[in-house]
Amino acid sequence: MGDSARLDKWLWASRIYKTRSIAIDACKNGRVTMNGGRLKASHPVKAGDVIEVRKPPVTYSFRVLQPIEKRVGAKLVPEIMENVTPPEQYELLEMSRISGFVGRAKGTGRPTKKDRRALEDFTAPVYLPDFDAQDDDFDFDIDDL
């Protein structure tokens, strides 16, 4: 372990982003900052740096404890970084979570599994007996008329 690491590798290794490409895209789009300035993916991070990651509606803040470039298990993440996100940001998250479900009426949106099954039962083809089959009980000729 060195005294610094590439920002994109650290974001991936500390499990903030699922892949390095997503971390690189976040840097390119200005969602990763330090002291208000945008950071490039290649920016070196050192122990003690506080990195802000914007994942709308919240801006998370993480203090680098160890600059690593190899991904670690979730249990080891507290040794790699410290979450120093202010409580107001979590209040924003809770507010958006609450407001997100207010306007949606029951029955709107995507059908449920129960709806899909009911629809399949309704549209399933009904098999009727074959009309062309010979029936012994109903036997006549045109000449009989």
Backbone hydrogen bonds, N-H to C=O, Kabsch-Sander energy under -0.5 kcal/mol:
donor,donor_aa,acceptor,acceptor_aa,energy
5,A,45,V,-1.5
7,L,43,H,-1.8
8,D,41,A,-2.3
10,W,6,R,-2.3
11,L,7,L,-2.8
12,W,8,D,-1.7
13,A,9,K,-3.2
14,S,10,W,-2.6
15,R,12,W,-1.6
16,I,11,L,-2.0
17,Y,11,L,-1.5
23,A,19,T,-1.6
24,I,20,R,-2.8
25,D,21,S,-2.5
26,A,22,I,-2.3
27,C,23,A,-1.9
28,K,24,I,-2.6
29,N,25,D,-2.3
30,G,27,C,-1.4
31,R,26,A,-2.7
32,V,26,A,-0.6
33,T,31,R,-0.5
33,T,52,E,-2.7
34,M,37,G,-2.2
37,G,34,M,-2.1
39,L,32,V,-1.9
43,H,40,K,-1.5
45,V,5,A,-3.0
47,A,3,D,-0.5
48,G,64,V,-3.5
49,D,46,K,-1.9
51,I,49,D,-0.6
51,I,62,F,-3.0
52,E,33,T,-3.1
53,V,60,Y,-2.9
54,R,31,R,-3.2
54,R,52,E,-0.5
55,K,53,V,-0.7
55,K,58,V,-2.7
58,V,55,K,-2.0
60,Y,53,V,-2.8
60,Y,58,V,-0.6
62,F,51,I,-2.7
63,R,82,E,-3.1
64,V,49,D,-3.1
64,V,62,F,-0.5
65,L,80,I,-2.8
66,Q,80,I,-2.1
68,I,66,Q,-1.3
72,V,13,A,-1.7
76,L,73,G,-1.4
77,V,73,G,-0.5
77,V,74,A,-0.9
79,E,76,L,-1.6
80,I,76,L,-0.7
80,I,77,V,-1.4
81,M,77,V,-2.3
82,E,63,R,-2.2
84,V,61,S,-2.3
84,V,82,E,-0.8
89,Q,86,P,-1.3
90,Y,86,P,-0.8
91,E,87,P,-1.7
92,L,88,E,-2.0
93,L,89,Q,-1.9
94,E,90,Y,-2.3
95,M,91,E,-2.5
96,S,92,L,-2.5
97,R,93,L,-2.2
98,I,94,E,-2.4
99,S,95,M,-2.7
100,G,96,S,-1.6
101,F,97,R,-0.6
101,F,98,I,-1.0
102,V,99,S,-0.6
103,G,99,S,-0.6
104,R,101,F,-0.5
105,A,103,G,-0.7
108,T,105,A,-1.7
116,R,112,T,-2.4
117,R,113,K,-2.4
118,A,114,K,-2.2
119,L,115,D,-2.4
120,E,116,R,-2.5
121,D,117,R,-2.4
122,F,118,A,-2.0
123,T,119,L,-2.3
124,A,120,E,-0.9
127,Y,125,P,-0.5
128,L,126,V,-0.7
133,A,130,D,-0.8
136,D,134,Q,-0.5
139,D,137,D,-0.7
144,D,141,D,-0.8
145,L,142,I,-1.3
